Amino acid sequence: MKFEKDLVVSEYKAGQLLDIFHEYTPRIRSVFHEAVRYCLQRENRTLVNPFGRPRTFHERWGEELFREAYADIPQSTVPEQTKMAALRIWDRLPNIRWVSEQHDSLDWMCKPEEFDHYAKVVKEEMEKVIDFSKCSIPRDPIRIPAEVKVAKENYKDFVDYKFEVAA
């Protein structure tokens, strides 16, 4: 719970916020949602994410199935990118001490004098371009920016990390 505040949004208010979002991004429903439905029909209810992982939807044909399908590619891409980055980082930094992996972040420990090097490698691997050519809904490649934060004692003390500038 960040900032020690509970965030409660009613279903009604969430619906209003979604309506505003879609008002400003009308192509989400008119293009992306239609493409998802088309792929489900054409590919026997299966979608493939950018990493080539298929998911077949077994629910009854209807709005619940469509809601899950609309969310699948966006919600599976980020954690798979994180896991793939962790494997590439491990190849480059075999002594890294992983603490945890979440949906979109990696935590590790290292000696203070190693941190700048480790942080550069982690940032570089987390920001690798995601190729959508294998995806059910191809699009241009994207790069998701990554932040690096550091804490010397515990999690509540994380601050943005300032990389050393090469002289």
Secondary structure, DSSP 4 states (H G I P E B T S, - for coil): -GGG------HHHHHHHHHHHHHH-THIIIIIIHHHHHHHHHTTTEEE-TTS-EEE--SPTTHHHHHHHHHHHHHHHHHHHHHHHHHHHHHH-TT-EEEEEETTEEEEE--GGGHHHHHHHHHHHHTPPBP-TTSSS----B------EE-SS-GGG-EE--PPPP-
